[in-house]
Structure formats: structure tokens, C-alpha cells
Amino acid sequence: MAIVAIFEMPGMTQAQYERSAEMVAGRPGPVKTASDWPVTGLISHTAAPTDNGWLVVDVWESEEAFRKFGETIIPILRELGVPEGVQPRIYPVFSMVTP
């Protein structure tokens, strides 16, 4: 079952977000298409600045795929000094519209 994972990361900067995306992609530059991001099970990824940090909203094919990605992204975020203790909110997808 597909899930939505919402991360609100107070204290995370745009520079940290951009660097984390580069580290996941394994190359410099922004992630603009799914082929730029070699992540199994990711359906969509959206990121935006907030008043006090960064917001990420992902849709994953399954919670298992999301948890597997956590094995990659958590060490990256720690290496970049992103404040710890952020727990995502996870919801089952009820409806999803794609172009």
C-alpha cells in the first residue's frame, strides 16, 4: 500500500537539503526528474522552505520502501548536521492524481 511521508525539519537549511539530494543522487546538481534520483519505490518527492527550516513530502510505493530509503538518508542527514529527532508523519494513501 502506498504511503505519504511528511517531514518537517526545523533548522534545516536549503544548502543542507541541496547537498543531501546530491549525495543521494551520487552526483552534483539539482534533482529534477525521477531518473536523477536512484531511489527504489519513490513515487513523488516535494520539498519547500518553511519559516524555520525545510518541509519534505514524499509518496512511496510502500512503507517498506520508505524505511529502506531511511537507511540511506538518515546517515546523510547526520553527516550534514541536520538537527536530529525529526520523526516523519506517515499516512496511507487514499487517493493520488498524477499527470
Backbone hydrogen bonds, N-H to C=O, Kabsch-Sander energy under -0.5 kcal/mol:
donor,donor_aa,acceptor,acceptor_aa,energy
3,I,60,W,-2.1
4,V,91,Y,-2.9
5,A,58,D,-2.7
6,I,89,R,-2.8
7,F,5,A,-0.5
7,F,56,V,-3.2
9,M,7,F,-0.6
9,M,54,W,-3.4
11,G,52,N,-3.3
12,M,9,M,-1.7
17,Y,13,T,-2.3
18,E,14,Q,-3.0
19,R,15,A,-2.4
20,S,16,Q,-2.5
21,A,17,Y,-2.3
22,E,18,E,-2.0
23,M,19,R,-2.4
24,V,20,S,-2.3
25,A,21,A,-2.6
26,G,22,E,-1.9
27,R,22,E,-1.5
32,K,30,P,-0.7
36,D,33,T,-1.4
37,W,34,A,-1.2
39,V,37,W,-2.4
42,L,39,V,-0.9
43,I,59,V,-3.1
44,S,59,V,-1.6
46,T,57,V,-1.8
48,A,55,L,-2.4
50,T,53,G,-2.0
54,W,9,M,-1.5
55,L,48,A,-2.8
56,V,7,F,-2.4
57,V,46,T,-2.9
58,D,5,A,-2.7
59,V,44,S,-2.3
60,W,3,I,-2.5
61,E,41,G,-3.0
66,F,62,S,-1.8
67,R,63,E,-2.8
68,K,64,E,-2.3
69,F,65,A,-2.0
70,G,66,F,-1.5
71,E,67,R,-0.8
71,E,68,K,-1.0
72,T,69,F,-1.6
73,I,69,F,-2.6
74,I,70,G,-2.0
76,I,72,T,-1.0
77,L,73,I,-2.8
78,R,74,I,-2.3
79,E,75,P,-2.4
80,L,76,I,-1.9
81,G,78,R,-1.3
82,V,77,L,-2.4
89,R,6,I,-2.5
90,I,88,P,-0.5
91,Y,4,V,-2.3
93,V,2,A,-2.5
